[in-house]
Amino acid sequence: MDNATPATGPLGDLPQPPLLRCYQVGESDWFAATSAEQALELMREIVGDEDWDPEDYEVELTSEALLDKRWREEDEPDEDAGSLREWLAEAKEPRWIGGTEP
């Protein structure tokens, strides 16, 4: 079997990538991740090992209501910036998708 060819499912379809969900880490950051653990690891990458203490951050799955809340541009408060749901849909891999200054 050729290792470069992706394995297919029983119906000949390609396997689906893991589902990205939106997780809030701490009070002011949101991540597209496959699990709470992955979201916390992404936060560690942003913060850096020197300042990292996982006890400083709670991780929770973002609520449906918050996913649809409209965000505003920081410099132009009347300008619609989108929603977490929109940014999550655009994410193709785990990553930071939004945040606010604490």
N, C-alpha and C positions, 0 to 999 in steps of 0.2 A: 504494500500500500504506500502511496506517495504521501510523505509527511507534510508536504506543502498544501495538500488539498484538505479543506476543512471537513470534518466528519458531518454526516447528515443524519437527520432523525429518521424514524421508521417510514415517514411519508415522503422522504427525499428532501425535506426542507432543512435549511441550515439552522444550527442551534441559535437561539436568541441570546443576546448579551444580557447580563444581569440587569434587573430593573433598577434605575436610579430613582431615589426618593429624596425629598427635601428634608434635611435635618437642621435644626437650630442648635448651635454650639455656643454656650455662654449666653450673654444677653444681646449680642449684636452681630452675629455672623451666621450665615446660612450656606449650606453645602449640598451639592448634588452628590449622593453617595449610595452605595448598595447596603450599608448598615450603619448603625450608630458608631460602631468601633472604627469603621473607615472614616466617618466624618470627624471623629476625634483625632485620628491620625493626620488627616488633612490640616486640621487646626494646628497640630504640633509642628507641621512643616512650615506654616506661616509664622508662628510664634518663635520657633527656633528652640533648640535643645537647652540652651543656657537659661532661658526664662520659663521652661516648660514644667508645669505641675498639673497633671490631669485632674487633680482634686479641685482645681480652680474652675473647671468647666462642667456644666451639666449639658447633656445631649438629649434632645427630644425630637420626635417626628413632628414636623410642622403641621398645624391644623389646616383643615380645608378652608376655613374662613381666612386665615392668614395667607394661604397660598394665593387667594384671589384679591387681596388688598392691593390697591394701587399705590405705587411708590412715586415720589416726586423728585425731580432733579434738585440737587443740593443748591446750586447757584441760581436756579430758576424755579422757585416753588410752585409756579403755575403750570410748569411743564411736566406732563405724565412721563414717567421713566419705565413703566411696565409693571409686571407682577412677578412674584417668585414662581408661580406656575408657568408663566411664559419663559422665564430664564431656565427653569428646570427642563422644559420641553426642548430648549435649544442646546442643552448640555449633551454631548456625545460621550463623555467620560467623566469620572468623578472629579469634582473641582469645587472651588469657592464660587458661589453665584451671587451673593449680595451681602451687604452689611451696613451698619450704621456706626457712627462714632459713639463710643460709650460715654 
